[in-house]
């Protein structure tokens, strides 16, 4: 390195090093004013003498530095650092071009967050939400971060993984902070108090920005939520920060029992509509609106005119279970609310007498054995004969889907501890009370089927085909009782269909 000051009578110096950690400095008359660097490449690194390779290196790491960089007399760094410009001076076309440059995409940004802050850190950030829907690689947790980290316009890392939480991997952009040292190593980037602080500031700012869009651009936000709501829900499940979960929770949208189908509501809006004295945010998981409204678990709250959030995605109930609380209000499934209701005999018009209720409950418990941890009557049902409740329905359904096949039926019942609740005013239950004395065999088959139906309705049966044998047996018994000829025909037909030797 040859270097000489522009001051009069200055002495020139030459700095020499072979890269092994030692160097020499000595005076020289060959130095001209300024600095000249001569690099001697090893034979295996000769590619760095190629003009195209050098140009690519300059464009990757120094494309935005304030000083012109020329290569063989041609200026190489052509782009302006858009994130350092005044947000008011950047037009949509400039944002579109810059977005395509940093994201290697062909669409344009759906939302643009361009801001600067001096406290608690010096930050110049430009964040984009893509207009296109996320692809398979973006939805994967293995997908890379889309935000680059700069310091004083010099690239530190093109895809800084720890700069934002994993669930925000769908955003693209640039973050520049003078508080970050230029020589930040890969190890420090992964575990640095500065990076953690920067991550918190950026995450909170992006969440506030999305909340603003939800208020000011409702239609655009709902389109964004349709495409990217999955990432927000992932954030609630994976985050360990309660405040962050609640801030993400403000962005969620669900249908509500008091609103028309297709119209959604936010959790803060739900809280604003709560009845006086209501301390829980109720939700119900179902594949569709029709099944939600016809669910036995919804009956009790509908009768009380309490709003219920409807969750149609299979993972929604896990998201709300992880959220736990919002604005100091518990997030509670309607199944859990039903299980926690008071355990008293039902004394209403049309119900079985209280004594018969107790006798029937005991008989059903004896019949079901280990399948039901408890049997009781409930006043929460109207049109349904019975339901099954467990302590945490979302966790139970997740267990059945992911691990149920690893356990026997008896083991599953022992783990789930299902509580069987019967409606003493329903015709089926009233008829069962008669059948247990007049036709015990049919009563047992009917009880097993009612319990199986309730388990299917609760989503706690891995394969409903396991019920078919009991259904066929029940139909046969009914036909034997009310149409012996038809039952005999069925029996003969079944015999005729059996394999011939």
Residue pairs with C-beta under 8 A, 6 or more apart in sequence:
1 14
1 15
1 16
1 35
1 36
1 37
1 38
2 12
2 13
2 14
2 28
2 30
2 31
2 32
2 35
2 36
2 37
2 38
3 12
3 13
3 14
3 15
3 31
3 34
3 35
3 36
4 10
4 11
4 12
4 13
4 31
4 32
4 33
4 34
5 33
6 33
6 34
10 33
11 27
12 27
12 28
12 29
12 30
12 31
12 32
13 25
13 26
13 27
13 28
13 31
14 25
14 26
14 27
14 28
14 30
14 31
15 23
15 24
15 25
16 23
16 24
16 25
17 23
17 24
41 48
41 49
47 53
48 54
48 57
51 71
51 72
54 71
55 71
55 76
58 69
58 71
58 76
58 77
59 76
59 77
60 155
60 158
61 154
61 155
62 69
62 77
62 154
62 155
63 77
63 78
63 79
63 155
64 77
64 79
64 80
64 81
64 84
64 150
64 153
64 154
65 77
65 153
65 154
66 153
68 75
68 77
69 75
69 76
69 77
70 76
79 98
79 101
81 150
81 153
81 176
82 90
82 94
82 95
82 98
82 126
82 174
83 114
83 124
83 125
83 126
83 150
83 173
83 174
83 175
83 176
84 124
84 153
84 176
87 114
87 115
87 116
90 114
95 108
95 109
95 112
95 114
95 128
96 108
96 109
98 126
99 105
99 108
99 109
99 112
99 128
99 172
100 106
100 108
102 148
102 172
102 173
102 174
103 128
103 130
103 146
103 172
105 130
105 132
105 172
107 130
107 131
107 132
108 131
109 128
109 129
109 130
109 131
109 172
110 128
110 129
110 130
110 131
110 220
110 223
110 224
111 128
111 129
111 209
111 210
111 213
111 220
111 224
112 126
112 127
112 128
112 129
113 125
113 126
113 127
113 128
113 173
113 205
113 206
113 209
114 125
114 126
114 127
115 123
115 125
115 205
116 123
116 124
116 125
117 123
117 201
117 205
120 197
120 201
121 177
121 179
121 194
121 197
121 198
121 201
122 177
122 178
122 179
123 175
123 176
123 177
123 198
123 201
123 202
124 175
124 176
124 177
125 173
125 174
125 175
125 176
125 202
125 205
126 173
126 174
127 147
127 171
127 172
127 173
127 202
127 206
127 209
128 171
128 172
128 173
129 170
129 171
129 224
129 228
130 170
130 172
133 227
134 170
134 227
134 228
134 230
134 231
137 143
138 169
138 170
139 230
141 166
141 234
143 169
144 159
144 161
144 169
145 159
145 160
145 161
145 163
145 164
145 169
146 159
146 169
146 170
146 171
146 172
146 173
147 159
147 160
147 163
147 164
147 171
147 172
147 173
147 174
147 175
148 155
148 157
148 158
148 159
148 160
148 173
148 174
148 175
149 155
149 156
149 157
149 160
149 163
149 175
149 176
149 177
149 180
149 189
150 156
150 174
150 175
150 176
150 177
151 176
151 177
151 178
151 180
151 181
151 182
151 184
152 176
152 178
152 182
153 176
154 182
156 180
156 182
156 184
156 189
157 189
160 175
160 189
161 190
162 189
162 190
162 195
162 196
162 199
163 175
163 195
163 198
163 199
163 202
164 171
164 199
164 202
164 203
164 206
165 199
165 203
165 235
165 238
165 239
166 234
166 238
167 231
167 232
167 234
167 235
167 238
167 239
168 203
168 206
168 231
168 235
169 231
170 228
170 231
171 206
175 198
175 202
177 198
179 194
179 198
180 194
180 195
180 198
184 192
188 195
189 195
203 244
204 244
204 247
207 244
207 247
207 248
207 250
207 251
208 247
210 221
210 224
210 251
211 247
211 250
211 251
213 220
213 221
213 224
214 221
214 250
214 251
214 266
222 253
222 264
225 232
225 251
225 253
229 252
229 253
232 248
232 251
232 252
233 252
233 313
233 315
233 316
233 319
235 244
235 245
235 248
236 245
236 248
236 249
236 252
236 319
236 322
236 323
237 315
237 318
237 319
237 322
239 245
239 248
242 325
245 322
245 323
246 323
246 325
246 326
246 327
249 267
249 323
249 326
250 266
250 267
250 268
251 266
252 266
252 267
252 319
253 264
253 265
253 266
254 264
254 265
254 267
254 283
254 309
254 310
254 311
254 316
255 261
255 262
255 263
255 264
255 265
255 289
255 309
255 310
255 312
256 263
256 264
256 265
256 270
256 307
256 308
256 309
256 310
257 292
257 293
257 298
257 301
257 302
257 307
257 308
257 309
257 310
258 273
258 307
259 265
261 289
265 309
267 281
267 309
267 326
268 327
270 281
270 307
270 309
271 281
271 326
271 327
271 329
273 307
274 281
274 307
274 329
275 305
275 306
278 306
279 329
279 330
280 329
280 330
280 331
280 332
280 337
281 309
281 326
281 329
281 330
281 331
281 332
282 301
282 306
282 307
282 308
282 309
282 332
282 333
282 334
282 337
283 308
283 309
283 310
283 311
283 316
283 317
283 320
283 331
283 332
283 333
283 334
284 292
284 295
284 297
284 298
284 308
284 309
284 310
284 311
284 333
284 334
284 335
285 311
285 312
285 314
285 316
285 317
285 333
285 393
285 394
285 397
285 459
286 292
286 295
286 310
286 311
286 312
287 312
288 312
289 310
289 312
292 298
292 308
292 310
292 312
295 334
295 457
296 381
296 383
296 384
296 386
296 387
296 454
296 457
297 334
297 335
297 338
297 387
298 308
298 334
299 380
299 381
299 382
299 383
299 384
300 334
300 337
300 338
300 341
300 380
300 381
301 308
301 334
301 337
302 308
303 382
308 334
309 320
311 317
311 320
314 401
317 333
317 393
317 394
317 397
318 394
318 395
318 398
320 331
320 333
320 394
321 331
321 333
321 392
321 394
321 395
323 331
324 330
324 331
325 331
333 393
333 394
335 389
335 390
335 393
335 458
336 389
336 391
336 392
336 393
338 378
338 380
338 387
338 389
338 421
339 389
339 390
339 391
339 419
341 378
341 380
343 376
345 354
345 357
345 358
345 377
346 354
346 357
346 377
346 378
346 379
346 424
346 425
347 354
348 379
348 425
350 425
351 357
351 424
351 425
352 360
352 424
352 425
352 429
352 430
352 433
356 424
356 433
357 377
357 424
359 433
360 422
360 424
360 429
360 432
360 433
360 436
361 375
361 376
361 377
361 422
362 375
363 436
364 372
364 375
364 420
364 422
364 432
364 447
365 372
365 374
365 375
365 420
367 443
367 444
367 447
367 448
368 375
368 420
368 447
368 448
368 451
370 410
370 413
370 414
371 413
371 418
371 451
372 388
372 413
372 418
372 419
372 420
372 451
373 413
373 417
373 418
373 419
374 419
374 420
375 419
375 420
375 421
375 422
376 419
376 420
376 421
376 422
377 421
377 422
377 423
377 424
378 387
378 421
378 422
378 423
380 421
381 387
381 421
381 423
381 426
382 423
382 425
383 426
384 423
384 426
385 422
385 423
385 426
385 427
385 428
385 429
385 450
386 420
386 421
386 422
386 423
386 426
386 429
386 450
386 451
386 453
386 454
387 420
387 421
387 454
387 457
387 458
388 418
388 419
388 420
388 421
388 451
388 454
388 455
388 457
388 458
388 460
389 418
389 419
389 421
389 458
390 396
390 416
390 417
390 418
390 419
390 458
390 460
391 417
393 458
393 459
396 416
396 460
397 458
397 459
397 460
399 415
399 416
400 412
400 459
400 460
400 461
400 462
401 462
404 412
404 462
405 462
407 415
416 460
418 455
418 458
418 460
420 451
420 454
422 429
422 450
423 429
424 430
428 446
428 450
432 443
432 446
432 447
432 450
435 442
435 443
435 446
436 443
439 481
441 477
442 474
442 477
442 478
442 481
445 470
445 473
445 474
445 477
446 474
448 470
449 467
449 470
449 471
449 474
452 461
452 467
452 470
453 467
455 461
456 464
456 467
461 467
476 487
476 490
476 491
479 486
479 487
479 490
480 487
